[in-house]
Amino acid sequence: MIELRHLRTLLALAETGSLTLAAQRLHLTQSALSHQIKELEARLELPLLDRSARPPRLTQAGEVMRGLAQRVLPLVDETLNGLRDLAVGRAGRLYIASECHSCLEWLLPRLRHYRRRFPAVELDVLSSVSLDPLPRLLDGGLDLVLSPDARALPGVVWTPLFDYEMRLVAAADHPLASRNHVMPAELAVETLLVYPVPRARLDVFARFLWPASVEPARVRTVESTAMLIELAALGQGLTVLPDWAVAHALAEGRIGTLRLGNGTGLSGTLYAAVRAAEADLPHVAGFLAGLQRA
C-alpha cells in the first residue's frame, strides 16, 4: 500500500514547506508530485495534505506518515548504502575456518595483504582444532573453509589453491631421518604425534597406516603445528605434516623429513570452499584470488 517514493515525497514536502521546492528536490514535476500524494491518499482513504492552507500543510494523517518516513527512510538509505558497498568490495564479512589444522598457520601471514586491499571487511579466523566447519559454512555461520577434501555439497563451490606432499617428520638425529622414505610397518614401534581429531580425518592413518593394518606403538595428541614440529625435533615422537609447514625447521637442520611409502608419496590439494551464491562478491573473490597467487 505504501511505497518508499510516497514517504520520500511527504518528507520532502514537510521539510521544504512547498510543492515546488519538494518537486525540485525529488527531480519531479509539480504535477507528478501532486499525483503521488493523491494516489497515496486514495490508497489510505485519508487526506494527507490541507490544500486550503497557504502554504499547504500536512493533516494529522500526514503528520503520522511524516513520522513513519523519518523513522524508515534513514534505515532504508543506510541499508542500501551498505549493499552498494558490499557490491563493490567496500564492505562485507569473511569468517574463515579450516579442516586442515596446519593450514591456518599458512593462512595467517597472508591476511595482512588482504586487509590492505579490503580494509572495511569484517574478518575473523576460527582456530579451534576441534571445529567441524562445513556445517557452519552451509548454515551461514562461516563464509570460507579451507580443506584438503573437496566433496560435492549443494550450494558450495570449491577452489583449488595449491598441491602439497605429506612428509614424515623426525628429529635430525633419529635413525629414520637420513632415510629417503618410510614404510608403514616401521612406525609400529614409534610414538606418533597427531592433532586431537578423529583418526579418520588424519591422512597418516586413513591413507597410510590403516591400509597396511598398522598401529603405532603410541599416539600422542598435540594442539598446534608449531608444537608438533618442536616435539618431533626434540625426539619425543614422529609426526606427519605438509611439506610447506616444515620447510623452515628443515632448513635449520633441526628435523629430517621422509616420503611416506616407496612410491610417489602421500600428496594432496588444499581447497577453499565458499557458498556458491556469494562466490562472486568482490571481497570473497578477491580473497580467493589472493590465496591462489600466494
Salt bridges, closest charged atoms under 4 A:
GLU3 OE1 - ARG5 NE 2.61
GLU3 OE2 - ARG43 NH1 3.12
GLU15 OE1 - ARG25 NH1 2.52
GLU39 OE1 - ARG5 NH2 2.82
GLU39 OE1 - HIS6 NE2 3.15
GLU39 OE2 - ARG43 NH2 3.18
GLU41 OE1 - ARG51 NH2 3.05
ASP50 OD2 - ARG57 NH2 3.32
GLU63 OE1 - ARG66 NH2 2.74
ASP77 OD1 - ARG8 NH2 2.72
ASP85 OD1 - ARG90 NH2 2.73
GLU99 OE2 - ARG151 NH2 2.85
ASP143 OD1 - ARG93 NH2 2.78
ASP143 OD1 - ARG275 NH2 2.71
ASP149 OD2 - ARG151 NH1 3.47
GLU165 OE2 - ARG167 NH1 3.18
GLU165 OE2 - ARG259 NE 2.90
GLU186 OE2 - ARG179 NH1 2.78
GLU190 OE1 - HIS174 NE2 3.40
ASP203 OD2 - ARG207 NH1 3.59
GLU215 OE1 - ARG199 NH1 2.85
GLU230 OE2 - ARG254 NH1 2.92
GLU252 OE2 - HIS248 NE2 2.84
GLU252 OE1 - ARG254 NE 2.75
GLU278 OE1 - ARG275 NH2 2.98
